[in-house]
Amino acid sequence: MTTRKSAWFVYLLRCNDNSLYAGVTTDIKRRVTEHNTSALGAKYTRARRPVTLAYLEEADSRSDAGKQEYKLRKLTKQKKEQKVASYLSKSED
């Protein structure tokens, strides 16, 4: 029996105003739906709906996910856009 390496994900969402929002979750589909449809979404994204997934990265633990999210938030918009472009080009392959 194989187990998943990680249950945590770090993500960037593209908001309707073209801004990027960083977060962590264990269930990316549920979390994107929450951001788009319910009060469980972040206050930031509730005002900028709809949002779409722009970047996703796996983390080994909640702690690692939080650290990576912090690093993403500190990046400039240009660096975040580079990460998104790299992620999307890999997804298309």
LINFEN-V156889 format. One record per residue. N is the residue number from 1. RES is the residue in three letters. SS is DSSP state (alpha for helix, beta for strand, coil for the rest). PSI is psi in whole degrees, -180 to 180 (none if undefined). Layout:
# LINFEN-V156889
n=N res=RES ss=SS psi=PSI
n=N res=RES ss=SS psi=PSI
This chain:
# LINFEN-V156889
n=1 res=MET ss=coil psi=128
n=2 res=THR ss=coil psi=144
n=3 res=THR ss=coil psi=154
n=4 res=ARG ss=coil psi=140
n=5 res=LYS ss=coil psi=-37
n=6 res=SER ss=coil psi=147
n=7 res=ALA ss=coil psi=5
n=8 res=TRP ss=beta psi=144
n=9 res=PHE ss=beta psi=146
n=10 res=VAL ss=beta psi=137
n=11 res=TYR ss=beta psi=158
n=12 res=LEU ss=beta psi=134
n=13 res=LEU ss=beta psi=141
n=14 res=ARG ss=beta psi=118
n=15 res=CYS ss=coil psi=166
n=16 res=ASN ss=coil psi=-27
n=17 res=ASP ss=coil psi=12
n=18 res=ASN ss=coil psi=7
n=19 res=SER ss=coil psi=167
n=20 res=LEU ss=beta psi=137
n=21 res=TYR ss=beta psi=131
n=22 res=ALA ss=beta psi=144
n=23 res=GLY ss=beta psi=177
n=24 res=VAL ss=beta psi=153
n=25 res=THR ss=beta psi=167
n=26 res=THR ss=coil psi=-13
n=27 res=ASP ss=coil psi=97
n=28 res=ILE ss=alpha psi=-39
n=29 res=LYS ss=alpha psi=-45
n=30 res=ARG ss=alpha psi=-43
n=31 res=ARG ss=alpha psi=-41
n=32 res=VAL ss=alpha psi=-41
n=33 res=THR ss=alpha psi=-43
n=34 res=GLU ss=alpha psi=-44
n=35 res=HIS ss=alpha psi=-33
n=36 res=ASN ss=alpha psi=-26
n=37 res=THR ss=alpha psi=-11
n=38 res=SER ss=coil psi=171
n=39 res=ALA ss=coil psi=-8
n=40 res=LEU ss=coil psi=-16
n=41 res=GLY ss=coil psi=157
n=42 res=ALA ss=coil psi=146
n=43 res=LYS ss=alpha psi=-39
n=44 res=TYR ss=alpha psi=-46
n=45 res=THR ss=alpha psi=-27
n=46 res=ARG ss=alpha psi=-31
n=47 res=ALA ss=coil psi=-2
n=48 res=ARG ss=coil psi=33
n=49 res=ARG ss=coil psi=155
n=50 res=PRO ss=coil psi=158
n=51 res=VAL ss=coil psi=153
n=52 res=THR ss=beta psi=152
n=53 res=LEU ss=beta psi=127
n=54 res=ALA ss=beta psi=-25
n=55 res=TYR ss=beta psi=141
n=56 res=LEU ss=beta psi=136
n=57 res=GLU ss=beta psi=139
n=58 res=GLU ss=beta psi=147
n=59 res=ALA ss=beta psi=154
n=60 res=ASP ss=coil psi=-24
n=61 res=SER ss=coil psi=171
n=62 res=ARG ss=alpha psi=-41
n=63 res=SER ss=alpha psi=-47
n=64 res=ASP ss=alpha psi=-39
n=65 res=ALA ss=alpha psi=-44
n=66 res=GLY ss=alpha psi=-40
n=67 res=LYS ss=alpha psi=-42
n=68 res=GLN ss=alpha psi=-39
n=69 res=GLU ss=alpha psi=-44
n=70 res=TYR ss=alpha psi=-44
n=71 res=LYS ss=alpha psi=-42
n=72 res=LEU ss=alpha psi=-44
n=73 res=ARG ss=alpha psi=-31
n=74 res=LYS ss=alpha psi=-13
n=75 res=LEU ss=coil psi=153
n=76 res=THR ss=coil psi=162
n=77 res=LYS ss=alpha psi=-39
n=78 res=GLN ss=alpha psi=-43
n=79 res=LYS ss=alpha psi=-39
n=80 res=LYS ss=alpha psi=-43
n=81 res=GLU ss=alpha psi=-36
n=82 res=GLN ss=alpha psi=-42
n=83 res=LYS ss=alpha psi=-44
n=84 res=VAL ss=alpha psi=-47
n=85 res=ALA ss=alpha psi=-42
n=86 res=SER ss=alpha psi=-44
n=87 res=TYR ss=alpha psi=-46
n=88 res=LEU ss=alpha psi=-36
n=89 res=SER ss=alpha psi=-34
n=90 res=LYS ss=alpha psi=-34
n=91 res=SER ss=alpha psi=-29
n=92 res=GLU ss=alpha psi=-20
n=93 res=ASP ss=coil psi=none
